[in-house]
Amino acid sequence: MSEVYFVNTHGRPNRGMLQKLTELCDKMNLGEMIDRSDMVAVKTHFGEAGCTAFIPVMYVRTVVEQVKKVDGRPFVTDSNTLYVGGRASAVNHLRTAANNGFTMETVGAPIIIADGLKGHDFQEIEIEDNRRRSQRSRFSGDRDRRGTTAEGEDRIGRLSSRCPARHLAPHRA
């Protein structure tokens, strides 16, 4: 079972969200999860054009900085959509991300679309659920030795979509 971490979004003087995110990363012991020079995917949602339903860039940057602090090599990632729109291809997806404030300069790390130029770079893997049924899932990118499973969820820990930095999963290059 994955560990889930939440951050209360209510702030108070001298303890806002950026401080809380830093404390969360400290509690997670990132230095124990991330080996020196590990490539680390910071999975987020870049949002749709004209929409504000995404994690603020400064929160993502805070997580990136915490990964760098333990000598990880972070990159920020999202995957294309199956429906037609501003995130259906990597080119349009990166434009949408930049329009919403997600650039290499603002997040402090490269931005990579996980499932390739047109969203077709994936492999299907079998996952057995708790009822011992087997199902096939799409997985973007390479499988790492720590057991990353479908859609970036992993055995290390998954953060809620209400919490900045939805997924922190080391990726071995």
Number of C-alpha atoms within 10 A of each C-alpha: 8 11 12 13 16 14 15 11 13 9 12 8 5 7 11 13 20 17 14 16 24 16 13 17 18 12 10 15 11 19 17 8 17 22 16 12 14 19 19 24 25 25 25 21 18 27 21 17 15 9 9 11 10 15 18 17 18 17 19 24 23 21 24 24 19 20 25 20 12 18 17 23 22 26 19 28 20 25 25 24 16 12 8 9 13 19 26 17 21 22 16 16 25 21 16 19 21 15 15 19 17 26 18 15 11 13 21 20 21 14 21 18 22 24 22 17 17 18 18 13 14 16 15 12 15 13 14 11 9 7 6 8 9 12 11 12 15 16 20 22 16 14 16 14 9 14 15 18 18 18 17 23 19 20 13 18 18 20 19 15 14 14 18 27 26 22 24 27 25 26 20 15 9
